[in-house]
């Protein structure tokens, strides 16, 4: 297995996690232990699961953790939408984060397909 930092999917997911953290820093203090915390955890779960999958031995484990990362990315999508609806994100910030999320989704989908074809799944 390759080192996780060399994976393009991990690099883009890491950039998304950083961008989400910066945006969440501007949420109201009243959301610190609810939405802010959940959004940060979901965003961090994407590159974290990609890293863990690469740290395991074998394509099967890498595939399993890439799929978990994809699930966390879906959670990020909803939480960003919710934050926008609550007025915590302006339209421009929401669009920027949504595009980063979509880019991350595209590359993780490609990674999953590649791993699945190698694994025979």
C-alpha positions as CSV (number, residue, x, y, z in Angstrom):
1,X,0.0,0.0,0.0
2,X,1.1,3.5,-0.6
3,X,1.5,6.1,2.1
4,X,-1.8,7.9,2.6
5,X,-0.4,11.4,2.0
6,X,0.5,10.4,-1.5
7,X,-3.1,9.6,-2.3
8,X,-4.8,12.4,-4.3
9,X,-8.1,11.5,-2.6
10,X,-6.5,12.1,0.8
11,X,-5.0,15.4,-0.2
12,X,-8.3,16.8,-1.4
13,X,-10.2,15.4,1.6
14,X,-7.6,17.1,3.9
15,X,-8.1,20.4,2.1
16,X,-11.8,20.1,2.6
17,X,-11.4,19.3,6.3
18,X,-9.3,22.4,6.7
19,X,-11.8,24.6,4.8
20,X,-14.7,23.2,6.9
21,X,-12.8,23.9,10.1
22,X,-12.1,27.5,9.1
23,X,-15.8,28.0,8.2
24,X,-17.0,26.3,11.5
25,X,-14.8,28.7,13.4
26,X,-17.3,31.4,12.5
27,X,-20.4,29.6,13.7
28,X,-22.1,31.0,16.8
29,X,-20.7,29.9,20.1
30,X,-24.0,28.3,20.9
31,X,-23.4,25.7,18.2
32,X,-19.9,24.8,19.5
33,X,-21.0,21.5,21.0
34,X,-23.6,20.6,18.5
35,X,-23.4,21.5,14.8
36,X,-19.8,22.8,14.9
37,X,-18.5,19.7,16.6
38,X,-20.5,17.3,14.4
39,X,-19.5,19.1,11.2
40,X,-15.8,19.1,12.2
41,X,-15.9,15.4,13.1
42,X,-17.6,14.4,9.9
43,X,-15.1,16.4,7.8
44,X,-12.2,15.0,9.7
45,X,-13.6,11.5,9.3
46,X,-13.1,11.6,5.5
47,X,-9.2,11.9,5.4
48,X,-8.9,10.0,8.6
49,X,-10.7,6.9,7.2
50,X,-8.7,7.2,3.9
51,X,-5.5,7.2,6.0
52,X,-6.6,4.3,8.1
53,X,-7.5,2.3,5.1
54,X,-4.0,2.8,3.6
55,X,-2.5,1.9,6.9
56,X,-4.2,-1.5,6.9
57,X,-2.9,-4.4,5.0
58,X,-4.7,-5.2,1.8
59,X,-7.1,-3.8,-0.8
60,X,-10.2,-5.1,1.0
61,X,-9.5,-3.0,4.1
62,X,-8.6,0.1,2.0
63,X,-11.9,-0.3,0.1
64,X,-13.9,-0.7,3.3
65,X,-12.4,2.5,4.8
66,X,-12.8,4.4,1.5
67,X,-16.5,3.6,1.6
68,X,-16.7,4.8,5.2
69,X,-15.1,8.0,4.0
70,X,-17.7,8.4,1.3
71,X,-20.4,8.0,3.9
72,X,-18.8,10.7,6.1
73,X,-18.7,13.0,3.0
74,X,-22.4,12.6,2.6
75,X,-22.8,13.7,6.2
76,X,-20.7,16.7,5.5
77,X,-22.9,17.6,2.6
78,X,-26.0,17.7,4.7
79,X,-24.4,19.5,7.6
80,X,-23.1,22.2,5.2
81,X,-26.6,22.6,3.8
82,X,-28.1,22.8,7.3
83,X,-25.6,25.4,8.3
84,X,-26.5,27.5,5.2
85,X,-30.2,27.2,6.0
86,X,-29.6,28.3,9.6
87,X,-27.7,31.3,8.3
88,X,-24.2,30.3,9.6
89,X,-22.8,30.1,6.1
90,X,-23.3,32.8,3.4
91,X,-24.1,31.6,-0.1
92,X,-20.5,32.2,-1.4
93,X,-18.9,30.2,1.4
94,X,-21.5,27.4,1.0
95,X,-20.9,27.2,-2.7
96,X,-17.1,27.1,-2.2
97,X,-17.4,24.3,0.4
98,X,-19.9,22.4,-1.7
99,X,-17.6,22.5,-4.7
100,X,-14.7,21.2,-2.6
101,X,-17.0,18.5,-1.2
102,X,-18.1,17.5,-4.8
103,X,-14.5,17.3,-5.9
104,X,-13.6,15.2,-3.0
105,X,-16.6,12.9,-3.8
106,X,-15.6,12.5,-7.4
107,X,-12.0,11.4,-6.5
108,X,-13.1,9.1,-3.7
109,X,-15.6,7.5,-6.0
110,X,-12.8,6.9,-8.5
111,X,-10.7,5.4,-5.7
112,X,-13.5,3.1,-4.6
113,X,-14.0,1.9,-8.2
114,X,-10.3,1.2,-8.6
115,X,-10.0,-0.6,-5.3
116,X,-13.2,-2.6,-6.0
117,X,-11.9,-3.7,-9.4
118,X,-8.6,-4.9,-7.8
119,X,-10.5,-6.6,-5.0
120,X,-13.0,-8.3,-7.3
121,X,-16.0,-6.6,-5.5
